Amino acid sequence: MGSEMRVKRAILRELARRYQRGRKKEKTRVLEEFIGLTGYNRSYGSWLLGNCGRKVVLSGGDGQRVVFIG
């Protein structure tokens, strides 16, 4: 994993706590900060922040995979 990816993961872990516990206005502020720092789009950024620290089941053509986010 490159250093840029490590930095993005660290930012994700730090901001995800605030995002998951915050109300709507706080979530908006955290999301804006996150996408500004990482360059991700809003949809992907909110998905990452909401699912950080959880196991997520992804299904595709080759079956299901369990992925840990964060």
Secondary structure, DSSP 8 states (H G I E B T S, - for coil): --HHHHHHHHHHHHHHHHHHHS-HHHHHHHHHHHHHHH---HHHHHHHHHHTTSEEEEEETTEEEEEE--
